[in-house]
Amino acid sequence: MKQWLLLRSLSGSLTGTLTRAPHSPSTPRFLCSATPSPIFSLKNVTKSNFDSSLADLRRHVRNADFVAIDLEMTGVTSSPWRETFEFDRFDVQYLKVKDSAEKFAVVQFGVCPFRWDSSRHCFVAHPHNFYIFPRKELPVDGPSDEFLCQTNSIDFLAKYQFDFNACIYEGLSYLSREQENEMLRCLNSGCEEQMSLLCHSMKEIRDTPLVSVSDVLFSERMKNRFNEWRNWLLHDRNGGSQSLETSNDTKPQFQTIFFKMWPALTLNGFTSHQLRLIQLLIRKHFKDLVYIRSSGEGSYSELIVYTESNNDKDQLMKEMKDELHREAERKIKTAVGFRHVIDLLSSEQKLIVGHNCLLDIAHIYNKFFGPLPLTAEDFVSSVHKYFPYMIDTKTLLNTNYVLMHLMKKGGTSLSKAFASLCPRIASSSKKSGLAFQPSVEVEVQVDDLRSSNWNSGAKHEAGYDAFMTGCVFAQACSHIGIDFKKHSSSENLAHDQKLQMHVNHLYLSWINGDIIDLSTGIAASTLRQNPKGRYSKILFSNIVIVWGFPSHLSAKKIRECLYKVFGPISVTTIYHLDETAVFVQFSKSELVSDFLVLKETLETAYDPISVLHPLSELLEGGNTCAANYEVYKEICSSPISKVKFADQAKAVGIKWKTKLVEESKETVKTLEENGKTRKVEDVTDNPNPNPNPNPNPSDDDRISTSEIIDSFYAAQTKLSKHIRTTKL
């Protein structure tokens, strides 16, 4: 009986597959069965099919309830110390995101509109996978775009069969809005310059005498030819019918045509030098003829145009100028390329959904709008103008209590969230999902193919990852109580009360839980107070950054050095940026100044005390530098990227060894003055000072080891007391 029921079930499922309707863009072919999921690729878009795909995408986005996006880049971090650390303040985190977006390229852009189909009670997804490449399309001065490639990222793309040839040869180019405006100014001024340059170049040619016999003969022959043609035009107007075109060539050198409403003579087969001679000839000997260069169909034509008067000539030049303007606009529209997609997403103001997407948004702004702002506050206010509604699914999963409970046994990476929240889609089966909760059905439509049991067969493409992101969001909405069956397509999903506290909240860094609100520009942390965190509470005013010390020093050894000077509870955390750079967090903010003052003092003393001081091991080699947290921010803001932080600081232009806070400078000055006073007293106490001491003193003049140790402890006690009692 069970076998019979199983056969009936399979039979019903198989016969449930719909036949293909007559071909129509609005009539999809449904593929639904319990057999292995139908495999058809998502919509791959390159130069060859961009125009038609953009038209389809416009319709899908306008009808969508939300649009999921994802990007594939050539890298993430330009140097190891630019990785995200727990000790990165939110403004520093933004600077690192900014650096990444400015240095690496986007090679794939996934866009997947999701529309709720009320008749079938499911979402319909339209995944698009755009290949893009920053190709220089306009013939203007300036260098081509440059970008970095990170080997791990390129290896990852290759591992998942990324088509580099399609990207480079067929990828869509683009211009940012700022580049477009600049190009319009450049090309429009170029049109003016082209007219004036034409006259300027002719003047230069006119003033240049013909010295070559061949040039003289050629010019005389052309002069006769143009005279004959002009006379023929006038003769034909008076009733004559004789044509002077006698060439039997397949493409004659001269051919009479009409250019707009003016009779013209085409020039074919001439060299650039000969064309310059013709320009000179027309300018010197023919007041009613005009030499022009006309563009069309991707090519240019050299023409001699006949005009009847100066007004007629001015009208011709005006129309030529207008034509050049139109040609410039056409070129720019073509060069805008993929940015038309970004303009579409911005103008429709749909809810944009991404996963851990701050870097994606930074890339979008930098590539398609203009240079990234210098501060995080300016960045979020600018982004909010273009994309007023955004959801980060990673933030949603980590801040909503219902979803946190569901995800407590799994991670919140995109692949894990997709497998956990959307198991029926991920596995292309009818198995139930998390805790057997009912899932939101998602069907996929690509052109005229539509399936409720779809598998693209190509994961880790931007288009498929955008699809995964949208599925995670749809399922998450269902779990927090949003009933799509009651949802109206006219309502903006971003205004749903259950989503309000999550809209426009993006992770600055999921490592330390810093979230920034795109609506207000306010950054807040969800994890810095977490007792389960790896490090104690981070206080940036208590942090000093030290770099350039010997690479063999471990965090433990550095901590021991500091304990000997400032006490066993003086340091709470030491964190390595790289092998020669660390963050040191002191237990008290005043210890930052104490450390910087002491370091400066020891490096300028050059006495036995400095050699035997506990910090001498940290200062060994004379290259150790230190500063407060603000200097770290300054170094991160530089566009330069060196592998080691010490090299980065040097490249940025930091030449000092210790950057003191303002209050500490007075302390160092006081210590230096005390040292000078003491030296004067020593000289005064000696009734017979020796200006040229014996370089080889006798044993009686040498300082004993015990005296050195005694003086060291005495000086250390005096210095420590002075530092702690000085107002910093």
N, C-alpha and C positions, 0 to 999 in steps of 0.2 A: 504493500500500500504506500509506504514512504517513497519507494522508488517511483511508483506511478504518479504520486503527487509532485515529486521533483521533476519528472519528465513534463508534466502538465505546466508546471511553473516555468520551466525553460522554454517550452513551446509558446506559452503566452507572451513571454518576454521577447522572444525572437520575432513573433508575428507582430509585436507592438512597434517594431521599427517602421517609421513612416516612409513612404516612397517619396521620391523627389518631385516637388511641385514644378510647374513650368517655370523656366528661368526668369527670375525677377530679383532685383537687389533687395526688395522688401519681403521676399518670400524665402525664408531660410529652409534648408533641408535639415530635418531633425534626425539625430542619430542617438537613439536611446535603447540600451539593452543591458542585460546582465552578463553578457560576454565581456571579454577583456575590452577596456575602454578604447574608443576610437581614437586614433592618433592622426591629428592634422595640426600643422604648425600654426603658431600665432601669426599675427600680421607683421611681417618683416617689411620695413619701409626704408628705401634708399632713394637716390636721385631719380631713378627711372620711374618709380610709381608714387612719388611724393605728392604731386598735385591731386591725383584722384584720391589718395589716402587721406589727405588733409580735408578734402570735401566731405568724406565719410565721417571723419573724426569730428568735424564741426557738428554734424547732426547728432552723433552719439553723446558728445559733451553737453550739448544744449538739453538733451532729454535725460541726462544722468542725475542721480541723487547724490552721488559723490564720485570723485576721480582719484584713483590710487596711482602713485608714481614711484619710480625707483631709478637709480642711476648706477652705471658701471664706470669706474674711473681708472686711470693709469697708475694710481698710487694714493696713499693716504698721508704719510708723514715724510717730510723731506730730510729728516735726520732723527736719530734715536731719542735725543733729548726733547724733541718736539712731540713725542708721544704724550697722551693725556695721563697726568699723575693726580693722585689724591691731593697733593699739595698745590694744585693749580686753582687759583681764585677764578671766579667766573669771568672777569675781564681778560685774564691770561688765557683761559680756555677759548674764548672767542678769538684771540690773536692767533692761536694755533689752528683753529678752524679756518680763519682767514688765510693764513699762510698756505694751508693745504689746497684751498679752492683756487688760489692764485697761481700755484705752481704746477698742478696736475690737470690733465685734460679729461673731459667726459667723452667716452667713446660709444656709449649706448644709453638711450633714454627710454624707459618704459612708461607708457601711459595706458591706463586701463579704466575707462568709464564703467560705472555700475548703475544699472537702471532697474528699478523694481517693476516687475511685470505682475500687475494685480490679477490678471486673468489666470496665470499659471502659479501665482503665489511663490515667486522665486525672483532672484536677481539675475539679470542678464549682463554678463561681462564681455567687454570688447577689448581684448589685450592687443596693444600695438608695441612693436619693438623697433625703435628708430636707431639706425646707425648714423652717428654724426662724427665729423672730423673738421678741425679748425683750418680749413683750406683758404688760401687767399684768393678771392674771386675777382677783386677789382684791380685794374691796372693803375694803382696809385703808389706813390713813394712810401718807403717805410719797410722795416724788416717783417718777415713772416713770423707767425706765432711760434713760440717755443713752449715746450712743456716737459716736465720730468716724467720718467717711468720708474716705478718701484718694482724690482724683480719679483717680489712675492705676488704683487697684483697681476703682473703680466703672466706669471706662471699659473696663477689661479684661472685667469681668463682662458689660457691655452688648454688647461686641464679640462675645461668644460666646453671645448670645441668652439671657442670664440672665432668668428670669421674675420681675421685681420685684413684680408684682401678686400672684403666687402666694405669694411670700415674706411680704409685708406682710399680706395679707388671709387667707391660708390657712396661713401658716407656724405651726409648732408652738411654743408657749410652753414655758417651763420654770422650775423652781425648783432652786437648788442645795440640797445636803443641809443646809447651815447655814440657808438661807432657809426650808426646809421646817420645821426644828426651831423656828425663830423664829416662823413662821406658826402652828404648832401651839400654842405658848405664847400667842401673841397671840389666836388664835381661841378657845382654851379659856378663857382669862381673859375673853374677850369674852362667852362663854356665861354665866359667873358674873355679869359686869357687866350683861348684858342683863336678868337676873332682878332684880338689885338696882336697876338703873337704872329698871326698870318701876315698882317700889315707890316709888323716889325721885321719879320724875316725877309719879306719882299724888299723892304728898304735896304736891308743889308746886302741882298743879292744885286739890287739895282746899282748900288754904289760899288759893286765889285766888277771890275772890267773882265771881259772874256779874253783869256790869254791863250786858250787852246784853239788851234785851227778847226779841229773837229767840232768843238762847241760852237764856234762861229758859223760853220756850215750847217750844223743841226738847227741852230736858232733861225737862220735865214730860211731854211726849208720849212720850218714850222710856221714862221711868219707868213710865208706865201700860202701855206695850207689854210691857216685861219682866215686870211684875207679872202681866199676863194670861198670858204664856207660862209662867211658873213655876207659876201656879195651874193652868193647863191640864195641865202635866206631872203635878202631884200629883193632879188630878182623874182623869186618864187612868189613873193607877196604881190608883186606887180603883174603876175600872170604867167611867169616863166615856169618851166617844169623840169629843167635840167638838174640832175643830181650830180654832185661832185664826188660821191662815194664810189670809188673804182676798185677798191681792194677786193681780191678774190679769196682772202684768207678765211679760215673757218670762224675765227673771231677777229674781225678787222680792228686795226688800230683806232680808227675813227668810225663812229656810228652816231647818226643823228637820232635823237629821242626827244621826248618832252619831259622835262624835270618840273613837276607840278604844272604850272601854266606857262613855263618858259621853254623855248627851244634850246636844246643843249647838245653838246658833242661829247661823247664818251671817249676817254683816253685809255687804251688797252695796250699792254705789253711794253710799257716804258719803264726804265730804271728810275730809281729815286733821284739820281743826278739829273736825268733828262727832265723829270717832272719839275725840279727846281728851276731849270732853264726855261721851261714853259711858263712857270709862275712869273719869272722875270720878264719874259717877253710880253705876256698879257698886261702886266702892270705898266710897262713902258710905252707900248704901242697901241693898245686897244682900250679905250675908255668905256666902251659899251659892252665889253666882255668881262666876265668874272670867273676866276678859277675857284672851284669849291671841291670839298671832299664830303661825299654823302655816305651815310651808313645805312645798312639795312640787311636783314636776314643773316646777321653775323659776319658781314663782309663790308668792304668800303669801295666806293666808286669815285674815280677822279673825273671831274666834269668841267667843261667850258660852257658857261651859260650866257646867252645873249639877253641884254636888257636894253630897253628903249630910252630910258632917261635916268637921271639921278634918283628920282623918287622911286622908279621901278627897281633900281639897284638896292635902295634902302629897304624896300619891301622884301626883296629876295633875302637880304642879310638878316632881317628880322625873322623871317620864316626859318632860316637856317639855325638861328639862335634858339628858337622855340623847339625845333627838332632835336637839337643837342640836349636841351633840357629834358625832353621826353625820353631820349635815349639814356640819359643819366639816371632818371627815375626808374626806368625799366631794369637797368643793371643793378641798381640798389635793391629793388624789390626781389630780384633773383638772388642777390647776395645775402639778403636777410634770412633766407632759407628756413632752417628749423625754428628760428625764433617766432615764426608765425604760430607754431604750436603753443609756445609760452604765452604769446599775446592772446591766444584763444582761451587758455586756462585762466588768465588774469581777467579778461573782459567778462567772461561768464560768471565769475565770482562763485564758483561751486566750492563745496567743501573738498579740500585737498587732503589726502590721506597718505602718510608715509610711515616708515618704520625706522626709528632712530635717525631722523631725517634732517637734523640741523645742517650737517655737512652738505647734503643734497641741496638744501635751500640756499646755502652759501654759494655753491657752484652755479645754481640757476641765476642768482643775482649777479655774480661776477661775469658769467658768460653772456647773459642775455639782457641785462639792464645797464650795468656800468661798474666801475671800480667799487670794491667793498668799502663801506665807511670805516673810519679808524676805530670807533668804539662800538661795543655791543649794543648800547642804548640807541645809537643812531641807526645801527643795522636793523634792529627789530622794528623800529618805527617806519623805516623805509620799506621793509618787507611787508609789513601789515597793510600798507597802501595798495600793494599789488595783489596780495593774497590775504583777504580779511578773515578767512576761515580755514584753519588747519588743525589736523589731528595727528599726533604721533602715537602710533599703536604701542610702541614700547613704553611710553609714559602712561598710556591708558592701562596697560596690563600691570604696571608696577605701582599704580596709585589708587586704583579702584579696588575696594575691599572684596567685592564679589569675585572679581577676576583674579586677585591675588590669592584667594582661597583655592580657586580652581587650578592655578598655575604653581601652587606651592611645591609640587613634586617635579616640576619641569622648569627648564630655563625659558627666558623670554626672547631668545634670538628668533629671527623670522622663521627659520626652518622648524625649530622646536615648537614655536607657537602655532604654526600652520599644522604640524602633525598632531598637536594636542587639541586644538580647538576645531580643526576641520579635518578629522580623520577620514570621513567619507569621501572628501574631495582629494585629500592627499594620497589615499590608497586606491582611489578610483573604485571603491566598493560600496556596498550598502551596509557596512558595519556601523554600529552606533558609536557616538563619540564619548567625550568626557562625561563620566557618571551617567551615561545613557541619556543625556539631555537631548531634546530635539534640536536638530541643526537647521540652519537656514540653507535652503537649496540654492545652488548657483549653477546656472547654465552659461555656456560659453558660445559666443557667436563670432565667427571669422568669415567675413564676406557672406556667402549664402549657406555656410555650414554652421549648424548649431547642435550642441550636445549637452546633455545633463550628466554625462559621465566621461569627462574630457581629460586627456593627458597629452600635453604638448610634446613630451619626449625630450625636452630641452630645458632642464632646470638651470638656475643661476644665469639666465638671460634677464636683462632688465625688464622686458615685457612680462615674463613669467613671474618674476619677483614682485612686480607691481600687482599682478593678479593675486598672488599669495597674500600680499599686504591687504588688498581689498577684501579678500575672503576672511582673513583674521578679524578685520574691523567689523564686517557684517555679523560674524558669529559672536564677537564680543558685545556688540549692541544687543543682540538677542539675549545674551546671558544677563545683562544689566537691566533688562525689562523693557526694551523698545520693541513694540509690536508693529512690524512692517505691514501687516495686513490692514492696520488702521491708519497707516501713513499715507498721506496725500502727496502726489508728485509735485504739487504746487508749493508744498511746505519745504523750507530749508532745513535739512537734517541737523545743521549746526545749531539751530535754535531749540532743539529738543532739550527739555529741562534736565534729563538724565545725562546729557553730554556737556552741559554748560561749564562745569568745573574742569573739564579736560580740553576744551577747545582753545587752541593757540598756546598750549603748554608744550614746549619742546625741551628735550634734554640738551643741556649744554655739554654735560658729560654724564653718562649713565654710571661711570665708575664711582663717582662721589655723590651722585644723586642731585646735582645742580640742575634746576629747571628754570627756564626763562619764559615769561609770559609775553607773547608777541603783542598783546593788546596794550600792556602797560609798560613793558620794558623792565619790569622788576624781576630780579633773579632770586630764587629761594632754593634751599637745600632740603632734601628729604632724608639724607643718609648721614650727614656730618655728625649728627647727634646720636647715631646708632651705636649702642654699646658693643655690638658684635663686629664693628668695623675693625680693620687691621690696625689702625693707629688711633691714638687718643684724640680728643677734640683739637681741631686745627685752629690756631690763632695766628693770623698772618703777621700781626705786629710783633710776635715773638720769634719770627723766623729770620735766620740769616743764611745766605747762600755762600758756600765756600767752593772754590775751584782752583785747579792748577797744582794741587798737592801731589806727592808721589803716589803712583797708581797702586802700590802694594798695600796702602793703608785701607783697612776695612772699616766698616761702620762701628764695629766693636772697639777697634783701636782708637778711633777718633773720639768715641764716647769716653774712653778711659782717660785720654789726654785732657778733655774738658772737665771731667769729674775732679781731677787732681787740682785744677785751678779754681773752679767755681762751686765745687761741692757735689755730693753724690745724688742730689735730687735736682740739679740745675738743668739737665737736659731730658726732655721727654721723648723726642724722636729724632732719629737720623735716617735720612732717605737718600739713596744714591740716584742721581740723574744719569751718570755714567761713571766710569772707573776713576775719574779725577774730579768729580763734582758732586756735592751733597747739599741737601737741605738740612739745616740744624734748627730744631725748634726748642727754644729754651722754656723753662717753666715760668719765667717772668720776663716781661718786655724790656725791663731795664738791663737785663743781662746781654741783650743784643748790643747796646752801646758799650757795655763793659768789655765785651769780647772784641769789638772793633777797635776800641781805644787801646786795649792791651796788645793786640796784634800790631797796631801801628807803632806803639812804643817799643816793642821788642825788635821790630825790623829796623828801627833807626838807632838802637842803642849800641850794637856791636861791642858788647862786653861779655865777660864770663857768665854773667847772670842770664843773658839771652841764650847762650849756648846750652846751658843746663836747665833752662826753663822747661816745664812739661809740654808746652806748646811747640817747642823747637822741632819735634818730630813732624808735626803738621806743617811747619813752615820750611822744612828741609828743601833745599834746592833753590830757594829764593823766588819761586814762581807762584806761590800761593796767594790767591786774591780772595777778598771777602766783601760782601755788601748786604744791605737789607733787601727786603722783598721787592721794593719798587725798582731796583736795578734789574732784577730778574725779569720784571715786566718790560722794562726798556729794551732788554736784549731780545726778548721774544717778539717785540714789535718790529724788529729789523727784517727786511726781505732777504737778507743773507742767510744761508744755511750751511754751516760747517758740521762735520760729523761729530766732533767733540765740542762740548760746551765751552771749554777753555779756549779753543780756537775760534769759536763763535764770538766770545767776548772780545778777543783781540781784533777780529775782523770788523766788529761793530765800532771799534775805535776806543775801547777802554784801555787806558795806559797806566792807570793807577793800580796799586795793589790792594788798597783798603778804601772803601767808600764809606765815610763817616756820616752819621746823621748830624744835623746842624748843631745840636746841643753837645755832641761829642767833640766837635772841633775845639771848643773852648777848653775842654778838659785836657786834650792833647797839648794845647798851647801852654796851659798851666804847668803840665808835667815837664815840657821842654824848658820853660823858664826856670823851674826849680832845679833842673839838671845843670843849666848854665850857671846859676848862682852857686851851686855846690862846687863847680869846677873853679870858680873865682876864689871861693873861700879856701880851697885846697892850695892854690898858688900863693895866696896871701899868708897862710900859716907857715909856708916853707921859706925860711930866711935866705936860703941859697938855691933858688930854682935853677935847674940845669936845662937850658933850652935845647941842648943836643944830648939827650940821654944816651948812655952806652948801649949800643945794640946787643951786646953780650953781657948782661948784668951778672954780677957774681951771685953765688948761692944765697948770700945774705939779703940781696935785693929782691929775690923771687918770692911770689906769694905761695904760701903753702896750700895744700888741698883743703885742709880744715878751714883755713881763712876764706877760701872761695865758697865753700858750702855755707859757712856762717853768714857771709855777706849776701849769698843768694837768698837764704831764708829771711834775713832781715829786710832785704829789698822787696821780696815778694810780699811780706807782711805789710810793709809800708805802702806799696803800690795798691794792694788790695783794699787797704783801709782808705786810701785816698780816693779810689774809684767809687767805693760804696758810699762815701760821705759827700761826694761832689754832686751837686744838683744837675741831673742829666735831662 
